[in-house]
Amino acid sequence: MQVSSHDFKARADKALHDPNLRQALSAMEKGFVSKRQAAVRDLPEFDALRDRAVEIKNHVLENLDHYLERFETQVLAQGGKVHWCASPKEARETILALLRTVEARTCTKGKSMIAEEIALNPFLAANGIEPVETDLGEYIIQLADEPPSHIIGPAVHKTKDQISDLFLEHHQKYGRTARQTDPQALVNEAREILRQKYIDADAGITGANFLIAETGSTVIVTNEGNGDLTQMLPRMHIVIASLEKIVPTIEDACTILRVLARSATGQEFSAYTTFSTGPKREADLDGPAAFHVVLLDNGRSAMIGTELQEALRCIRCGACMNHCPVYQAVGGHAYGWVYPGPIGAVLDPHFVGLEEARHLPSASTFCGRCEQVCPMRIPLPKIMRYWRQQAFERKLAPPPERMAVQLWAWLVRRPALYHFATRIAAYLLGRFGAERGYFRRLPLAGGWTRGRDMPAPSGRTFHDLWRTSGRGRGEAE
């Protein structure tokens, strides 16, 4: 995917004025958010599982070399091969070389953010190999020639009418000349067309939700079964994954799986959870003849021991973006690279450079919802603050912005003056906004009021209300 994070403001402004995007994103609160709440409520031990999941990942990150070496040993023992790649270029070329050993002309693909990270599809197409996305969301955006806008819902930005138009345009060559509008009919049409793609594919490429060190197994979770067909029908199965996906044991993987689906889609478990261990055995009825795991670093090892290490606990559930008011307003494409939302604001500056992605850590209200719902308890606002500080110290922001930050820092270090200034501001805003209850426009707040109204304050600051409520004096509620 082409890096364009530096266009965040322009992309966000365009997104705020896109009626189709507004319609598509409006379903997120009712879908992802409410379903997660229900799933968590029905599992009393959810927080205890989160704590255990964090312990597992922290242990792995502290012993990453050990578990990766053990994983490779087990893969080799099962008849597979592991390929170590430091960069996206090396990973792309490794995959291409593997595909050429079976003279591949087409390959089916399961959903993989790592494949997006290394821009695998255009690379394969440029080298004469047709990649076919088999996840329904990925298939839709492949037809639209767009990158995914969400980690687990790649086409969440598309409306049903837009999908109907895409299918009508691209499926006529398969004899599908009627425009379908029923969601189930659209699913059935895609399923029928993809069925032959699975059969014709020379190789299958999947990602991995987990790599299990004790067995050399890879794990994927899907709701469509496409991952199973992708890896079982072709002659070769290639798994592409990043280093931090490793876990010590099957039991550890199952622990994290219990919080993954609930956090992602509000399910107890995904419909399909598939463990793959090596190529087809002599007695097996189906499966690939060759099994390869391509492990990508791409700067992840450099995150160990830094302020960014905790971000490597991410299990790609998408909960942070599902609950983020900024993501819900502008969608994923505004972020300009593979990882959108709060996790993108944390990861993208590392992967593509802070110069390109400096706006992303500032694209947050710091409401804390992302950290609150993260199953791996990643301190996302804390890491975004780190990037903001780095951008300020490296003078990447324009002078007016840096001056505003310096003025704010000067003011908050003087509590008496700060309280006086905020009382004046609260009083004036409360008085002038009392009749309507909100402001459509405010000086120095154009970035806020272009996309939403600014509620008028009550006329008193939080500190004043706290004191008069009795809580500020330490009284009981």
C-alpha positions in Angstrom: 0.0 0.0 0.0 1.4 3.4 -0.9 2.4 5.6 2.0 0.3 8.8 2.2 -0.1 9.5 5.9 1.2 13.0 5.3 -2.1 13.7 3.6 -4.1 12.9 6.7 -5.8 16.3 7.1 -6.9 16.4 3.5 -8.1 12.8 3.5 -9.9 13.3 6.8 -11.6 16.5 5.5 -12.7 14.6 2.3 -14.0 11.7 4.4 -16.1 14.0 6.6 -18.0 15.2 3.5 -18.5 11.7 1.9 -22.2 10.7 2.4 -21.6 7.1 1.4 -18.8 6.8 4.0 -21.0 8.4 6.6 -23.7 5.8 5.9 -21.3 2.9 6.0 -19.6 3.9 9.2 -22.8 4.6 11.0 -23.4 0.8 11.4 -20.2 0.3 13.5 -21.7 1.4 16.8 -24.6 -1.0 16.5 -22.5 -3.8 15.1 -18.9 -4.1 16.5 -19.4 -2.0 19.7 -22.7 -3.4 21.0 -21.8 -7.0 20.2 -18.5 -6.8 22.0 -20.2 -5.3 25.1 -22.7 -8.3 25.1 -19.9 -10.9 24.6 -17.8 -9.4 27.4 -20.8 -9.2 29.7 -21.5 -12.9 29.2 -18.0 -13.9 30.2 -17.3 -13.0 33.9 -13.6 -14.0 33.6 -12.9 -11.8 30.6 -10.6 -9.3 32.5 -8.8 -12.2 34.1 -8.2 -13.7 30.6 -7.0 -10.3 29.4 -4.4 -10.2 32.2 -3.2 -13.7 31.4 -3.0 -12.9 27.7 -0.9 -9.8 28.5 1.4 -12.0 30.7 1.8 -14.5 27.8 2.7 -11.8 25.3 5.1 -10.0 27.6 6.9 -13.3 28.4 7.2 -14.0 24.6 8.6 -10.5 23.9 11.2 -11.0 26.6 12.2 -14.4 25.1 11.4 -13.8 21.5 14.6 -15.4 20.1 14.1 -18.6 22.0 10.5 -19.2 20.9 11.2 -18.3 17.3 14.1 -20.7 17.1 11.9 -23.4 18.8 9.1 -22.7 16.3 11.5 -23.2 13.3 12.8 -26.4 14.8 9.3 -27.8 15.0 8.3 -26.6 11.5 11.3 -28.4 10.1 10.5 -31.5 12.0 7.0 -31.5 10.5 8.4 -31.2 6.9 8.0 -27.5 6.4 10.4 -24.7 5.9 10.9 -21.3 7.5 12.2 -18.2 5.7 13.6 -15.3 7.7 13.0 -11.9 6.0 14.3 -8.6 7.4 12.4 -6.3 5.0 9.3 -6.2 2.8 11.5 -6.4 -0.3 13.1 -9.6 0.9 9.7 -11.1 1.9 8.2 -10.3 -1.5 11.1 -11.8 -3.4 11.1 -14.9 -1.2 7.4 -15.5 -1.9 7.9 -15.0 -5.6 10.7 -17.5 -5.7 8.6 -20.1 -3.9 5.7 -19.5 -6.3 8.0 -20.0 -9.2 9.1 -23.4 -8.0 5.5 -24.6 -8.7 5.2 -22.5 -11.9 2.3 -20.6 -10.3 0.0 -18.5 -12.5 -2.6 -17.9 -9.8 -2.7 -18.0 -6.1 -5.6 -17.6 -3.6 -5.1 -15.5 -0.6 -6.6 -15.3 2.9 -6.8 -12.0 4.6 -3.4 -10.8 5.8 -2.3 -7.4 7.0 1.3 -8.4 6.6 0.6 -9.0 2.9 -0.7 -5.5 2.8 2.3 -4.2 4.7 4.7 -5.6 2.0 2.4 -4.6 -0.9 2.4 -8.2 -2.1 -0.6 -8.2 -4.5 0.7 -5.5 -6.9 4.2 -7.2 -6.8 2.8 -10.6 -7.8 0.7 -9.1 -10.5 3.7 -7.3 -11.9 5.5 -10.6 -12.1 2.8 -12.5 -14.0 1.0 -14.1 -11.0 -2.7 -13.4 -10.3 -3.5 -13.0 -6.6 -7.1 -13.7 -5.7 -8.5 -12.4 -2.4 -10.9 -14.9 -0.9 -12.1 -13.1 2.2 -15.3 -11.5 1.1 -14.3 -8.0 2.3 -10.9 -8.3 0.7 -12.5 -9.6 -2.5 -14.7 -6.5 -2.6 -11.9 -4.0 -2.2 -9.8 -5.9 -4.7 -12.5 -5.4 -7.3 -12.6 -1.7 -6.2 -8.8 -1.5 -6.5 -8.6 -0.1 -3.0 -6.7 -0.9 0.2 -8.6 -2.2 3.3 -10.0 0.4 5.6 -10.2 -1.8 8.7 -8.2 -4.7 10.1 -11.0 -7.2 10.4 -13.6 -5.5 8.1 -11.7 -4.5 5.0 -14.8 -3.2 3.2 -16.5 -1.6 6.1 -16.4 1.7 4.3 -18.6 0.3 1.4 -22.4 0.6 1.3 -24.5 -2.3 -0.1 -25.3 -0.2 -3.2 -21.6 0.3 -3.9 -21.0 -3.4 -3.6 -23.9 -4.2 -5.9 -22.4 -1.9 -8.5 -19.0 -3.5 -8.2 -20.3 -7.0 -8.6 -22.4 -6.0 -11.6 -19.4 -4.3 -13.3 -16.9 -7.1 -12.6 -19.1 -10.3 -12.7 -20.6 -9.8 -16.2 -17.7 -11.7 -17.7 -18.9 -14.7 -15.6 -22.4 -14.4 -17.0 -23.8 -12.5 -14.1 -25.7 -9.7 -15.7 -28.4 -9.0 -13.1 -27.8 -6.5 -10.4 -28.2 -8.1 -7.0 -29.4 -6.0 -4.0 -30.1 -8.7 -1.4 -27.0 -9.2 0.9 -27.4 -13.0 0.8 -27.6 -13.0 -3.0 -24.4 -10.9 -3.2 -22.6 -13.4 -0.9 -23.8 -16.3 -2.9 -22.7 -14.7 -6.1 -19.2 -14.1 -4.8 -19.0 -17.6 -3.4 -19.9 -19.2 -6.7 -17.3 -17.2 -8.6 -14.6 -17.9 -6.0 -15.2 -21.6 -5.9 -13.5 -22.2 -9.2 -10.6 -19.9 -8.2 -9.8 -22.2 -5.3 -9.7 -25.2 -7.6 -7.6 -23.5 -10.2 -5.0 -22.0 -7.8 -1.5 -23.2 -7.9 -0.7 -22.0 -4.4 -2.4 -20.5 -1.4 -1.2 -17.7 0.8 -2.5 -17.0 4.3 -1.5 -14.9 7.2 -1.4 -16.2 10.8 -3.1 -15.1 14.0 -0.6 -17.2 16.0 2.5 -19.2 15.5 2.9 -22.0 18.1 6.4 -22.7 19.2 5.8 -26.1 20.8 4.3 -27.7 17.7 5.4 -25.5 14.7 1.7 -24.9 14.0 0.2 -21.8 12.5 -3.3 -20.6 13.4 -5.9 -18.6 11.4 -9.4 -17.5 12.4 -12.1 -16.8 9.8 -15.8 -16.7 9.6 -16.1 -17.8 6.0 -14.0 -21.0 5.7 -12.0 -19.3 2.9 -8.7 -19.8 4.8 -9.2 -23.5 4.9 -9.8 -23.8 1.1 -6.9 -21.5 0.4 -4.4 -23.6 2.3 -5.7 -27.1 1.6 -6.5 -27.3 -2.1 -3.4 -25.9 -3.8 0.0 -27.7 -4.1 1.7 -25.2 -1.9 0.7 -23.3 1.3 2.7 -20.2 2.2 2.1 -18.5 5.5 3.3 -15.0 6.0 3.5 -13.6 9.5 5.4 -11.1 11.6 7.8 -12.2 14.4 5.6 -11.2 17.4 2.8 -13.6 16.4 4.6 -16.4 18.3 3.1 -18.0 21.4 4.7 -20.7 23.5 2.0 -23.4 23.6 -1.4 -24.4 22.2 -2.9 -23.6 25.6 -1.5 -20.1 25.4 -3.0 -19.7 21.9 -6.4 -20.8 23.2 -6.3 -18.4 26.0 -5.8 -15.4 23.7 -8.4 -16.8 21.3 -11.0 -16.5 24.0 -10.5 -12.7 24.1 -9.8 -12.2 20.4 -13.2 -13.0 18.8 -15.1 -11.3 21.6 -13.0 -8.1 21.2 -13.2 -8.2 17.3 -16.7 -9.3 16.4 -18.5 -10.0 19.6 -18.4 -13.8 19.0 -17.4 -16.4 21.6 -15.2 -17.9 18.9 -14.8 -17.3 15.2 -16.7 -19.8 13.0 -13.4 -21.4 11.8 -10.2 -21.7 13.9 -7.7 -23.6 11.9 -4.4 -25.1 13.1 -1.9 -26.0 10.3 1.1 -28.1 11.0 3.4 -28.9 8.0 2.5 -30.2 4.6 0.3 -33.2 3.7 1.3 -36.5 5.2 1.3 -39.8 3.2 -2.0 -40.9 4.8 -3.7 -37.5 4.5 -6.6 -37.2 2.0 -5.9 -33.6 1.3 -3.5 -30.7 2.0 -0.6 -29.0 0.4 2.5 -30.9 -0.8 4.7 -28.0 0.4 4.4 -25.8 3.5 6.4 -22.6 4.0 6.4 -20.0 6.7 7.8 -16.5 5.7 8.7 -14.6 8.9 8.9 -10.8 8.5 10.7 -8.5 10.9 10.4 -5.1 9.1 11.6 -3.1 12.1 9.8 -5.1 14.8 12.9 -6.3 16.6 14.0 -2.7 16.9 10.9 -2.0 19.0 12.0 -4.4 21.7 13.2 -2.6 24.8 11.7 0.8 23.7 8.6 2.8 24.4 7.0 0.9 21.5 7.4 -2.6 22.8 3.9 -2.9 24.3 2.4 -2.3 20.9 3.8 -5.7 19.8 1.2 -7.3 22.0 -1.4 -6.3 19.4 -3.5 -9.3 18.1 -5.2 -7.4 15.3 -8.7 -7.5 16.7 -9.7 -4.0 15.6 -11.4 -3.1 18.9 -9.5 0.1 19.3 -10.7 1.5 15.9 -14.2 0.2 16.4 -14.5 2.4 19.5 -12.5 5.4 18.4 -14.5 8.5 17.7 -11.9 9.7 15.2 -12.0 6.5 13.2 -15.8 6.4 13.3 -15.8 9.9 11.8 -13.1 9.6 9.0 -12.7 5.8 8.4 -9.5 4.0 7.7 -8.3 5.3 4.4 -7.6 8.8 5.9 -4.8 7.3 7.9 -2.8 6.7 4.7 -1.2 3.3 5.4 -2.0 -0.3 6.3 -2.9 0.2 10.0 -5.6 2.7 10.7 -7.2 3.9 14.0 -5.3 4.2 17.3 -3.1 1.2 16.6 -2.2 2.8 13.3 -1.3 6.1 15.1 1.1 4.0 17.2 2.6 1.7 14.6 2.7 3.8 11.4 5.2 6.4 12.6 7.6 3.6 13.3 7.1 1.8 10.0 6.8 4.7 7.6 8.6 7.4 9.5 7.4 10.1 11.8 8.0 12.7 9.1 5.3 11.0 7.0 2.9 10.1 9.8 3.2 12.8 12.4 -0.5 13.8 12.1 -1.7 10.4 13.2 -0.7 10.5 16.9 -2.5 13.8 17.1 -5.7 12.3 15.5 -7.1 11.4 18.9 -9.4 12.9 21.5 -7.5 10.9 24.1 -10.8 9.7 25.5 -9.1 6.5 26.4 -11.7 4.1 24.9 -9.1 2.4 22.8 -7.0 1.4 25.8 -10.1 0.5 27.8 -11.3 -2.1 25.2 -7.9 -3.4 24.0 -7.8 -7.1 25.0 -4.0 -6.8 25.4 -4.1 -3.7 27.5 -1.8 -1.7 25.2 -1.4 1.8 26.5 -2.2 3.4 23.2 -2.6 7.0 24.4 0.7 6.8 26.3 2.5 5.7 23.1 0.7 8.4 21.0 2.0 11.0 23.6 5.5 9.6 23.0 5.2 10.2 19.3 3.8 13.7 19.8 6.8 14.5 22.0 9.1 13.2 19.4 7.5 15.3 16.7 7.8 18.4 18.8 11.4 17.8 19.8 12.3 17.1 16.1 10.5 20.3 15.0 8.4 18.4 12.5 5.3 20.5 13.1 5.0 24.0 11.6 6.1 27.0 13.8 2.6 28.2 14.7 1.7 24.7 16.0 4.9 24.4 18.0 4.3 27.9 19.4 0.8 27.0 20.5 2.1 23.9 22.3 4.8 26.0 24.0 2.2 28.6 25.1 -0.1 25.8 26.5 2.9 24.3 28.4 3.8 27.7 29.8 0.2 28.2 31.0 -0.4 24.8 32.6 2.8 25.1 34.6 1.2 28.1 36.4 -1.9 26.7 38.1 -3.3 30.0 39.4 -3.1 31.6 36.0 -4.4 28.5 34.3 -7.5 28.3 36.5 -8.2 32.0 36.0 -8.0 31.7 32.2 -10.2 28.6 32.0 -12.8 30.2 34.3 -13.0 33.2 31.9 -13.2 31.0 28.8 -15.8 28.7 30.4 -17.9 31.7 31.4 -17.8 33.4 28.0 -18.5 30.2 26.1 -21.3 29.3 28.4 -22.9 32.7 28.1 -22.7 33.0 24.3 -23.7 29.4 23.7 -26.5 29.2 26.2 -29.3 30.0 23.8 -28.5 27.4 21.1 -26.6 25.0 23.3 -23.7 24.5 20.8 -21.4 26.4 18.5 -21.2 25.8 14.8 -18.0 27.7 14.5 -15.3 28.8 16.9 -12.1 30.7 16.5 -9.0 28.4 16.6 -11.3 25.4 16.6 -11.9 24.9 12.9 -10.5 21.4 13.0 -13.3 20.4 15.4 -16.2 22.4 14.1 -15.8 21.4 10.4 -17.0 18.0 11.2 -19.2 18.4 14.3 -20.8 21.0 16.5 -19.1 22.1 19.7 -21.3 21.7 22.7 -21.6 24.8 24.8 -20.1 24.4 28.3 -22.2 25.1 31.4 -20.3 28.3 32.2 -18.2 26.8 35.0 -15.0 24.7 34.9 -14.8 21.1 36.0 -12.6 22.1 39.0 -15.3 24.6 40.2 -18.0 22.0 39.8 -15.9 19.4 41.6 -15.3 21.7 44.5 -18.9 22.7 44.9 -20.2 19.1 44.6 -18.4 18.2 47.9 -16.1 15.6 46.2 -13.3 18.2 45.9 -13.3 18.5 49.7 -13.0 14.8 50.2 -16.7 14.4 51.4 -18.5 11.1 50.9 -20.8 10.8 47.9 
